[in-house]
Amino acid sequence: MAKSQADVIVVGGGNAAFCAALAAQEQGASVIVLEAAPEEESGGNSRFTAGSVRVVYNGVDDIKALVPDLTEAEIATTDFGTYTREQFFDDMARVTQNRADPDLVELLVARSFDTFRWLRDKGIRFIPIYGRQAFKIEGKFKFWGGLTVEAVGGGPGLIKMLTEAASKRGIEIRYATRALELLFDGVGVHGVRIRHAGVESEIESRSVVLACGGFESNSEWRTRYLGPGWDLAKVRGTRFNNGDGIRMAMDIGASPCGNWSGCHAVQWEMNAPEFGDLAVGDQFQKHSYPFAILINAQGKRFVDEGADFRNYTYAKYGRVVLEQPGQFAWQIFDQKVKHLQRDEYKIRQITKVTAGTIEEFAKKLEGVNAPQFVATIAEYNKAIRTDVPFNPNVKDGRRTEGLPINKSNWANTIDAPPFEGYAVTCGVTFTFGGLRITTDAEVLNTDYQPIRGLYAAGELVGGLFYFNYPGGSGLTAGAVFGRLAGTAAARTGRN
């Protein structure tokens, strides 16, 4: 039986993989996409996202280039502001504590706008994130935190549009097909060994792009690299990201890179299933905590909920919750801030309690030391600088003073019943450690030499995120480096 062949094989079925496939096809290459998941679960972690992308823009004209159907009324009632290269650089440097690879960050920032305009030309549609990233002030929507646009239909919409774009261009997508091993002859990579329907076979190619996610779905690897207790975390996304791409590359000598003990981890519904549920998507997340307080089993606060905008703290606070007794916490709101809760607080699959008094509320918070909780609320309420006005759109400086852990912004007294509590645990999104690549997305070996014919993009690239991550930059990185990888992979082996 003849072996299958293609110019470029892309391993993975999410945003980075499709960007690689589209870029390779654009160069005239024949492309096969290998997606380990069956079609109904396809799309990797991208499908579980809200579809938000972090992109450099210098005003409304740039937004209109990405969202050409923006209406005059929307333009008139919106202050889009700007998000400059300098701001993106500063955000990456700050949240990664200046550890991110400067060459990769340069590409991420400099290519962000052009890459999404390229995707727009491929049929991917974007809209402003009015629902989650804008508040109305004096009749005008104002965006904050560097996130302004998202894919139409969120993550599921993004995958649907990318799949349609690929299919329309003759890119072959093989579902339920797991890549097992790279075909490597000591000089370069020439294909992939696969398993489909229980049968193993080989596909030959001139080059391979690995874009099949990190190792967050592999509880053994999580415990090995992230540390004890991480086997207890929930997985926000797909069950298929087991580190296969990283393992296959390292089996032929690829160099590991980046923050292997780090990951993107958020506050997640305490009773969510082990892996993501496509019917619920990202709605298990609970991201309005800057306007709340977080209480652990001891009835105490344990983190500065208002340290920064949500976009810059949410990806690291899941780890903090996992470190608490019992791996859980309660987010506490009163009615003064209830209107600021995001839509995910309204879903049916939620662990929530309400009460009319703090004392009654304390008894309902399962697993929490009730007397200490009552004392914590009283102490917190007294410590707030109520002379500083509350403003959810800026870091308002409305803070507490004199507490063991102060809240830096958006501190409000908890005294307007009924009170609401939402139980959260840690949900891991993706891991930060991965493969070392060049600025052409070519994978390097342990001698820091390129492995001919092997490229990588997306979550399995190491060196970009350390400790934390600015919201929306994951999909941006996948698109930017996917496009780079696909373009370079298509040129491999040409005479």
Secondary structure, 3 states (H helix, E strand, C coil): CCCEEEEEEEECCCHHHHHHHHHHHHCCCCEEEECCCCHHHCCHHHHHCCCEECCCECCHHHHHHHCCCCCHHHHHCEECCCECHHHHHHHHHHHCCCCCCHHHHHHHHHCHHHHHHHHHHCCCCEEECHHHHEEEECCEEEECCCCCEEECCHHHHHHHHHHHHHHHCCCEEECCEEEEEEEECCCEEEEEEEEECCEEEEEEEEEEEECCCCCCCCHHHHHHHHCCCHHHCEECCCCCCCCHHHHHHHHCCECEECCCCCEEEEEEECCCCCCCCCCCHHHHECCCHHHCEEECCCCCCCCCCCCCCHHHHHHHHHHHHHCCHHHCEEEEECCCCHHHCCHHHHCCCCCEEEECCHHHHHHHCCCCCHHHHHHHHHHHHHCECCCCCCCCCCCCCCCECCCCCCCCCCCCCCCCCCEEEEEEEEEEEEECCEECECCCCEEEECCCCEEEEEEECHHHECCCCCCCCCCCHHHHHHHHHHHHHHHHHHHCCCC
